Amino acid sequence: MAANILDGKKIAQEVREEIKREVEELKSKGVHPGLAVILVGDDPASQVYVRNKHKACGDVGIYSEVHRLPKETTQEELLELIHKLNNDDKIHGILVQLPVPDHIDEKAVIDAISLDKDVDGFHPANVGNLVIGDECFYPCTPHGCMVLLDKAGIDPKGKKAVVVGRSNIVGKPVAMMLLARHATVTICHSRTQNLAEETRQADILVAAVGRPEMITGDMIKEGAVVIDVGINRLDDGRLVGDVHFESAAEKASWITPVPGGVGPMTITMLLKNTVEAARRKC
């Protein structure tokens, strides 16, 4: 079997065209969606992510402002800025680029963001609403995974889903989202015994463990849908996922490439959440 490719770049562009139309509709009603991104310190990867987010906002017509703070910024100064943005009517979404410097309490930062501006979906109340099925902002990467499934016409209902990874950013929320769509969900992790036995049962396999090419073709059920969230740089400079693409593609019916799979969807879902936050103000 040669797997179909879940092309995240193509799907992300389609969704962004939809977002662009939604932004224009909101502008016609006097609401201009706005996103504020805060970057503390000079981490090179974070700088790239923030630059990409700012550009993506411009591409779809979202107002964007970036607050670049020195790494010496105190927690009190950062919280003061968040409080100011919470009360800024032209800002509908607030994102603090993680990680923050060690002297800043990440949880305190996330908790400080207004619930209705938490477009990253990390606030404990948003997480709780996700678990109980109430309205919330979905975390961007898991949301992107679900949109990829939807765009390919893959319905999780009644299927066996296995999530490898239990992070608060991807593993746990994507498991909850699959469960809400009536999949039977198993979460695996570093202490799971006989991991391959679990993954071979998956109709939908989500790999989000952060270990390069950990999931190989012999661990995948024939015809499974494989969503590879991982992105890892090898010593030779290549970017690979948590799944060994070549061997997995021989077994899967659908598979995401790395790069070009889940990655492009993450920022796209951030844009979508920002537009939704603005719509709620109408």
Rosetta blueprint (number, residue, H / E / L):
1 M L
2 A L
3 A L
4 N E
5 I E
6 L L
7 D L
8 G H
9 K H
10 K H
11 I H
12 A H
13 Q H
14 E H
15 V H
16 R H
17 E H
18 E H
19 I H
20 K H
21 R H
22 E H
23 V H
24 E H
25 E H
26 L H
27 K H
28 S H
29 K L
30 G L
31 V L
32 H L
33 P L
34 G E
35 L E
36 A E
37 V E
38 I E
39 L E
40 V E
41 G L
42 D L
43 D L
44 P H
45 A H
46 S H
47 Q H
48 V H
49 Y H
50 V H
51 R H
52 N H
53 K H
54 H H
55 K H
56 A H
57 C H
58 G H
59 D H
60 V H
61 G L
62 I L
63 Y E
64 S E
65 E E
66 V E
67 H E
68 R E
69 L E
70 P L
71 K L
72 E L
73 T L
74 T L
75 Q H
76 E H
77 E H
78 L H
79 L H
80 E H
81 L H
82 I H
83 H H
84 K H
85 L H
86 N H
87 N L
88 D L
89 D L
90 K L
91 I L
92 H L
93 G E
94 I E
95 L E
96 V E
97 Q L
98 L L
99 P L
100 V L
101 P L
102 D L
103 H L
104 I L
105 D L
106 E H
107 K H
108 A H
109 V H
110 I H
111 D H
112 A H
113 I L
114 S L
115 L H
116 D H
117 K H
118 D L
119 V L
120 D L
121 G L
122 F L
123 H L
124 P H
125 A H
126 N H
127 V H
128 G H
129 N H
130 L H
131 V H
132 I H
133 G L
134 D L
135 E L
136 C L
137 F L
138 Y L
139 P L
140 C H
141 T H
142 P H
143 H H
144 G H
145 C H
146 M H
147 V H
148 L H
149 L H
150 D H
151 K H
152 A L
153 G L
154 I L
155 D L
156 P L
157 K L
158 G L
159 K L
160 K E
161 A E
162 V E
163 V E
164 V E
165 G L
166 R L
167 S L
168 N L
169 I L
170 V L
171 G H
172 K H
173 P H
174 V H
175 A H
176 M H
177 M H
178 L H
179 L H
180 A H
181 R L
182 H L
183 A L
184 T E
185 V E
186 T E
187 I E
188 C E
189 H L
190 S L
191 R L
192 T L
193 Q L
194 N L
195 L H
196 A H
197 E H
198 E H
199 T H
200 R L
201 Q L
202 A L
203 D L
204 I E
205 L E
206 V E
207 A E
208 A L
209 V L
210 G L
211 R L
212 P L
213 E L
214 M L
215 I E
216 T L
217 G H
218 D H
219 M H
220 I L
221 K L
222 E L
223 G L
224 A L
225 V E
226 V E
227 I E
228 D E
229 V L
230 G L
231 I L
232 N E
233 R E
234 L L
235 D L
236 D L
237 G L
238 R L
239 L E
240 V E
241 G L
242 D L
243 V E
244 H L
245 F H
246 E H
247 S H
248 A H
249 A H
250 E L
251 K L
252 A L
253 S L
254 W E
255 I E
256 T L
257 P L
258 V L
259 P L
260 G L
261 G L
262 V L
263 G H
264 P H
265 M H
266 T H
267 I H
268 T H
269 M H
270 L H
271 L H
272 K H
273 N H
274 T H
275 V H
276 E H
277 A H
278 A H
279 R H
280 R L
281 K L
282 C L
